[in-house]
Amino acid sequence: MAPVSTTHVGRNYWLAALLLTGVVVGALALPSATWSCVLATLLALAGVVLFRGNGWRTTALLAAALALSLALLDAFAGWLTPAPLGVGLVKTTVPRWWPPPDPILGFRPAPNSEATNTATFGTETVYRQVYHFDAEAARVTPPAPAGAPTYLFMGDSFIFGQGLSDDESVAAQFAKDNDLKVHAVNLGVPGNSMNQLVRAFETGLLDRYQDQQVKAVITWLIPAQLARVTGDGSWLGSTPRYVLEDGKLRYTGSFNEHRLFNPLVGAQYYLGQVFEFVDAIGMKQRQEQQIELYVAMLARLQQYAREKFDAPLIAIYSWPDERSGPGYGTSEFAQPMLVNVLSRVRALGIPLVSVNALTRDMPISKVLIPHDGHPTAYTDGLIAAELKRRLIAQ
């Protein structure tokens, strides 16, 4: 076999650089890793034709086979994975990086601030809302008289009221239903995990409410929160990480710190963000871990509410229960697993409010924001009324 000339070697290097540049540009421009791998396959096959020398062509052919394998694996994993909430919805915020970073919780709104959130679906504007925050970084709710009993609403975008105006959140409507005689504090933040709620108690961020007659701590459970307890979300890197040791929660720092000092864990996580089939490796074991952490965190929140405020933890839930039909929702967790989680939460003695029971047989467009999946103001009003019935009548 004749050796490749120096001229051809130089040509091959320039061609390889050009093809690699094409792969990088495609990875930045294309919507998914699957399409990037398809592009890499085509460019590698072009290299088989264009390179000079059997070694170069063989390398290009192996690269094409590897890229095609990755594309097929990722496409198959994507086909098996349920479509996430709000597919096709484009959300923007002003300021762009909102909520801003926080040294304790990873992120949370700044005191005395506002943010504009717009969601579009194609050419349709689904909502455009301006969120306002008070001096304690809580979302604005109607004012209450001095000495009024306080109700703390903590959680993610469901408690926060994403897509709704300030006065349409559950907390705000609860205050209005009670003739503005209660202090309803909306501490919800879009994207929050249970980790952040536990950490807020643990670090004393909620101690300022100890002299405000807190009557209940209210949160909202959705299946998507399960994956967040192990940091499975690109926005959760700076948030608190917990592990279970002998059945007890232990804070270990942030997820970013854990991945930095455990390179194999970090590599698997970041590859999983790119390739769905990598994320699927060890899924069952990870889900079991997430369930144990989630239930432990709810038990800890219940304990904190009692210790700090002598108040109950109340959980609203949009979650399959024993009465749900097959195929409820789009969670990656099997429905029997989710039903079992709810049974365990119920066994803790946490009072539960079923959103499904309140909205049964109602049109989806009436209870959920179209294309988005978050509750409408009407749904939040039903929940606020049910909370009043349960809490104020006691």
N, C-alpha and C positions, 0 to 999 in steps of 0.2 A: 504494500500500500504506500503510495507516494505521499511524502510529508506535505502539509499545507504551507504555502509560501508565506513569507513575511508580509507581503501585500495583502493576502487573504486574511491573515490573522488580524491585521489592523482594521481591515474592513469588518470582520466579525465583531470586534470590540465596539466599533461605532454603531453597528446594527443592533447589538445587544443593548447598548445604552439607549438607543432610540426606542426599542421595544419595551424596555423597562420603564422608560418615561411614559409611554402610552398606557402601561398598566397603572402607574401611579396617578396619572391624570384621570383615567377611567374610574379608579377607586374613589377619587374625590368627587367626581361628577355623577356617577351612577347611584341609583337609589338603594342598592343593597349589595351585600357581599356576594350573593349568588351571581348577579349580573357582572360584577367585577371579575369573578372567576371564569365566567363565560368569555369575557373579553380577553383575559389572560390565556385561555385555551386557544382562541383564534390567533392571537399574536404569536404564541409559541409554535403553532402549526405553520404560520408564515415563516418563522425562523427555520423550520425544518426544510423549507423550500429555498430560502434565501442564503442560509449559512453555507460556508465552504468548509468541507472536511467532515468525515464521518463522526468524529468525537463531538463536534459542535451540534451536528444534526441530531445525534442520539440524545444529547443533553436537552435540546429543545423539545424532542419528542417526549422525554420523561417529564419535563415541565408541563407540557400540554396534558399528559395523562393525569398528573397530580392535580392541576387546576380543574380539569373536568370532574375528577372524583370529588373534589371539594364542592364544586357547584351542584353536583347531583345529591351529595349528602345534605347540603344545606337546604336545597329545594325540598327534599323529602322531609327533613325536620320541620321546615316552615309549613308544609302541608299538614303535618300532624298537630302543629301548635294552633290553638284557637286564636282567632283574630282579637287583638287587644281592643279595649274601650276607645272609641273615638277615631277609628281608622278613617283616614281621608280628611280629618279635621285639622286645620292649620291654626295654631294658637300663637299669639305674640303678646308681649308685655312691654310697657314703657314705665320704668326703665327696663332695658333688655334683660339684664342679669338680676332677676327678681324671683324669689326673695333674696336679699343680700346675705353674704356670709355672716355666720355667728360663731364665736369661739367655743361656745358650750354645746349648742344644738346642731351646728353645721350650717344652718340657715334659718332665718325667721325675719318677719317684717321689722323695719326700723320704727321707733316711736315717732309720732306726729308726722306721718308720711302718707303717700298715696301711690297707687299703681293702676295703670289702665290695662285691662285685659280684653283682647279682641280675638274672636274665634270665627273663622270662615270655612265654608264647605263649598269648594268651587267658587262660583261668583256670589254665593249667598253669605251674608253676614249673619251668623247664628246668634251672636251676642257681642255687645261692647259695653263693658262696665268699668267704672272707676271705683276701686276699693280704697277706703279711708281707714287710717289707724290712729288710735289715740295715744296719749302720753305713755301708756304701759305696753304699747305695741300690740294691743288687742284690736280686732276689727270693730269699727264703730257700731254701737247698738244704742237704742233709745236711752236717755238718761233716767236715773232712778233717784228718788229722794234719799237724803242722808239716813243711814242706818237700815236701809232696805235689805232684806235677805238676798244673798248672792248665789248664783248658779253658774258654775264653770263649765263651759262647752269646749272640749279639747279633742283634737283629731286632725284629719286631713281635709281635702277639698270638699268632702261631703258635709262635714260640720261647718267648714268655712263658708260654704255657699257659693262655690265657683260658678260663674255665669249669671249670678243673681246680684241685684243691688244690695247695698248695706242693710236696708230694712226688710229684705226678703229672706235672710238666713233663718235657720231654726231658732237661734238665740234671740234675734231681733223680734221674730213673730211671737216667741214665748213671752218676751217682755210686754209686747202690745196686748197679747191675750190676757195678761194679768194687770191690765190698766196702768202699766208703767210703774207698778208698785214693787217690782223685783229688779235686782241688778243682774242682768244676763251678760256674762263676759264671753265674747267669742274669741277663743285662743286657737281656733283652727288655722292651719297653714297648708296650702296645696302641696301634696307630695310627702307630708309627714309620715313617719313610721311610729310604731308603738315604742321603739327605742327612745325617740325624742320625748315622748310623754313621760316615760319612766325617768329619763335624765333630768327633765324639768323639775320633777318632784325631788329627785335625789340631790340636786345641787342647790335647792332652796329658792329657785326662781318663782315658786308659787307661795312662798312664805308670806308675801305681802298681803295675801288674802285671809290670813289666819284670824284677823280681827274684824272680818266683814260678814260674819254669820253665814258661812258657806253651807247651803242645805243639800247640795248634790253636785257631783262631778259627772258630766254627761259626755259620752263618746259615741262614735258611729263605726260599726264593724262592716268591712267589705272584704271579700276573699283576696283582693289584690294586695292587701296589707301583709299577708303571710310571707310573701317573698321578700318584702322590705326588711324583715327582722334580720336577715343575713346579708343585707346591703345589695340585693339584686335590683339595682336601678342605677343608671348612669349618674343621677343627681345625688346619690346617697353616700358618696365616697367620704365626705368630711363629717358624716353624722356618727353618733355614738354606736359602738359595737359592744354587744354583750354575749357571754357564753354561759352555759349552765354547768355548774360544778357542784356535784352532790345535791342536785335539785335546786340550787340557789343561783340567782343571777349575779354575774360578776362583770363589771365594766372593764374593758381592756384598752380603751382609746378609740380612735376612729377606724373606719374600714380602710382608708388610705394607708394609715400607719401599719395596719396588719398586713396588707398586701405588699407594702414596701419591704418589710422585714421577713416576709415569707414569699420569696420569689415564685415558687411553684404555684401557690395559691393565687398570687397576683396574675401570673401568666394564664392560668385557666380562666380566671374571671375576665380578663381583657380579651382573650380569644373568644370566650363565650359571648361577649358583647358584639363581636363581628360575625361569628359563625353559630347558627342556631344548633347545629348538631353537637358542637362542643359544649354548649350550655346544657344540652340534654344528657350529657354524661353524668351518671350518679344522681339523676333527678329524683328518683324515689327516696334515696337516703337523705337528700337535701330537703325534700318536702317533709319528711318525718322530723328532721331537726327543726325546721321552721315551725311546725305545729307545736312541738314541745316548747320552743322559745316563746311563741305567741301566747300560749295558754299561761305560761309562767309570768309573762309581762302583764297580762290582764289581772292575774292574781296579785301581782305586786302593786299595780295601780289601785286595786280595790283596798289593799292594805294601807297604802299611802293616804287614800281618801279618808279612811277611818282614823288613822293616826294623826294626820294634819288637821282635819276639819270635823272629825266625828260625823262624817257624811257618807252616804252610799255612792257607789259607782253605778251609774245607769248606762246600759248599752243599747243604742238603737242598732238594728242590723238589717242590711240588704244582703241576704245570705240564704242559701238553701237550708230548709229545716225539714222536719219529718213530714210536713204537709206539701212540700214542693213536688211538682211533677218531674219526670225524667228530663234531663237535658237543660236544667236551669242554668242560665248564665253562660259565660264563656271562659271559665277559669281553667287553668292548667291542672288544678287539683281535681281528682275524681270526686263526683258528688257525694258518695258515701263517706269519704274522708272529711269533707266539709260539714256534713250533718253530724259526724262524730265530734268535730271540734266544737260545734255549737252546743252539743249535749254536755261536753266537759265544761264549757263556760257556764252553762245553766247550773251544773253541779257545784260550781263555786258559790252559788247564791247571788250572782249578779242579776238584778232585774233586767229583763230584755223587752224591747219594743220592736215588734216586727213591722217593717215597712210594707212587706208583701201583704200582711193581713189588713193594713190600712188602705191599700190601693188595689186590692183584688178585684178583677173584672173591669178595671178602668182602662181606657185607651192609653197605650204607651205614650203617645204624644202629649197626654195630659200630665203624666207623672214624671217623665224624663225629658230633658232638653234634647230636641231632635239632633241627630248626628253626633251628639256629645255623650249622653248617658248619665250626666249628673242630674240630681233631682230638680224638678221645677219648684217655683215658689209655692205652687198649689200643694205639692207633696210636703214641703217643709211646713206649710200651715197645718196639714193634718197631723204631722208629728208633734208640732208645738201644742196643738190642742190635746193630744193624748198625754203629753208630758204634764200639762196643767192638770188634767184629770187625775193622774197618778200621784203627782207631787204636792200640789197645792191643797187638794182635798184631804190630805193626811193630817 
